[in-house]
Amino acid sequence: MTAYLMQIYIARPDQTHGPYTIAETNAYLATGHLSLQDLAWFEGCVD
């Protein structure tokens, strides 16, 4: 899957958010709306 097609989902306890693009995800990380402790996955992601 190419980066521009990737849709990222975010999981927090009892919540799922997304899909987000890579650009949106990076922006949310940069502004503190997402943290490195949030779980993220995308189609084709392996455990």
VENMOFEN-V479508 format. One record per pair of residues at least 12 apart in sequence whose ideal C-beta (glycine too) atoms are under 6 Angstrom apart, sorted by the first residue. I is the first residue (numbers start at 0). J is the second residue. D is the distance in whole Angstrom. If there is no record, write none. Layout:
i=I j=J d=D
i=I j=J d=D
This chain:
i=0 j=43 d=6
i=2 j=21 d=5
i=5 j=21 d=6
i=5 j=41 d=5
i=6 j=18 d=3
i=7 j=19 d=5
i=7 j=24 d=5
i=7 j=39 d=5
i=7 j=41 d=5
i=8 j=40 d=6
i=9 j=37 d=5
i=9 j=39 d=5
i=10 j=38 d=4
i=11 j=37 d=6
